[in-house]
Amino acid sequence: MDDFLTTMERFERTADFQDPGVIVTYDFIDNNEIMEKYGEGVEDLVLRNAKMMKNIGLDATRYLHDPERPWMYAKVDIWRDFFGLDPSGWEVSTSGKTGWIKKRPFDDLKGLEDHMPEMPDKEEVAEWWLPNHKRIIDVFDEHDLVWVTAIEGPLTEAYMYSSFELLFRAMYEAPELMRRLLDVFTRWGEIISELHAENPSSPVFFQNDDICGSTGPFVSPDFLKEEMLPRWKRAYAPARKADLKCIFHTDGNAHPVMDMLVEDLGIDGFNPIDQTGMDICRLRGNHPNLLLFGNVDCAFTLPDGTVEEVERETKELIRDIAPSGGLFLGSSSEIDQDVPPENALAMYRAAKEFGKYPIDVNI
């Protein structure tokens, strides 16, 4: 069947728990060596990412990797362009695997109040987002790839903007200030959700709000229900109205909040199923109708394992989860700078070789 289906058709069939012919691979590539080896030296960033994806066997992504500029730089650019941020006093540094905010022009609640981001305007966002979105879709369509629209959730945006320490201080000492910050970033999510619903690049919409560590949520369930559930619902509402599947992302152990995410928030899928805290078989057993994005281990197997070990784990995942459908195979978070290119390729190639339906994997 897969010989007659486009990648988008396989993606859509997987999202509907139908036979896709062969498993769709989905991932987040943040690896300079992979880009250098497989991006074919193309100057245009969108085209370079598309070439890289085709060459390694990756079907879908939500991220364009720029080896010269880690993603945090683009985040500050967006705050500058659409939230009224004055870039003076802000400093982004590259260290280790990624970029991070090294300096903010405030370090207390009064400073946060004085530097509160402005509410974004949909028309201004659309002037930037629509042509950028169209350019990506055009290139991805040409290369038979799928672009997944995604937003950072409001809690993640808020603690990246203010810092963990300051946001948690605001929760207890200035809750109205915290709520203003969450509402500003919730509006951003609503705008992108509205634009995606009007111009869908795929049948899914991702909301990425990292709320968990390896032992579970790092904020209370009451806070999530009272403050975050209504805001997550607001961001999902336009996509849901357009009959798009709503996918939630958090690293860490989300088992303690999965019932809330599935039953109260009504998510259709979950990513990335982090092996430091989660069991994908338990997740599939508890929520059989949930789309699953992941979960070959990116903490140990992908960075430190052999090609044979990566292939074996990929085959085990296919054997255990793929027969019941709804699996988009990839890493348990991302392909970062520590993953050897040969290991990433081993995962995607094993997915294509052993992920043909009907699934029949012998290990």
Order of alpha helices (4+ residues) and beta strands (2+ residues): alpha-beta-alpha-alpha-beta-alpha-beta-beta-alpha-alpha-beta-beta-alpha-alpha-alpha-beta-beta-beta-alpha-beta-beta-alpha-beta-alpha-alpha-beta-alpha
